[in-house]
Amino acid sequence: MDSGQENQLAKSDIEDVKPLIDSESEINNLSTDLTTGAKKWSPGCWQDGNRKSAFQPYKNTVLSLHWAATYGQLNTVQLLLNNHAVVDKLGPNGETALLLAANGGHIDVVRILIAEGADINHVDDDGNTPLMYAASGNHPHCCNDLLLHGADITIVNLNGNTAFDLAVDNNSTLAQAVIENFLLTLLN
């Protein structure tokens, strides 16, 4: 390709490019009012409906370790614990990271928290323990690990339910089987 062809190709490429704003007057007349136009953001668009901006904090502050345990973020949990996160720090309803991990069935997170010394029999504001959350959610692996590390199956919540009661009431057959087998081993 000679230089004449290159210049002609370059000119045709430039002619195909159309600017979004043609003149300086269009630039100066752009609206900066973000509340008008086709899409208007309301506070309800944010996750909790109370914030006016994504950069404002939540009213009920969620601890980093609680968030990571809730969503089963194993690497994040490990990182936070390595950087001295308090394993049994209470959330707004008396919950700990172990309660939240057991509720989600995140067995690897449950194991890390147990290894870091989390209170296996911590009771939240409703009287529920990690075993109760694992049993009601039908998370047999979490139930098994909690029981093997000393979870108390006799604790009763504010509604008068034990972990076994919650497993039966919620048709959590796998968790129910784990608790029944644990009870059978105690009888032998």
Protein Blocks (a to p, Z undefined) as FASTA:
>chain_A
ZZklmmmmmmmmmmmpccfblbfklmmmpcfbfkgcjbdcdfklpmnopacbfkbccfbd
cdfklmmmmnopaklmmmmmmnopafklccfkopafklmmmmnopaklmmmmmmnopafk
bccfkopafklmmmmnopaklmmmmmmnopafkbccfkopafklmmmmnopaklmmmmmm
mmmmmmZZ
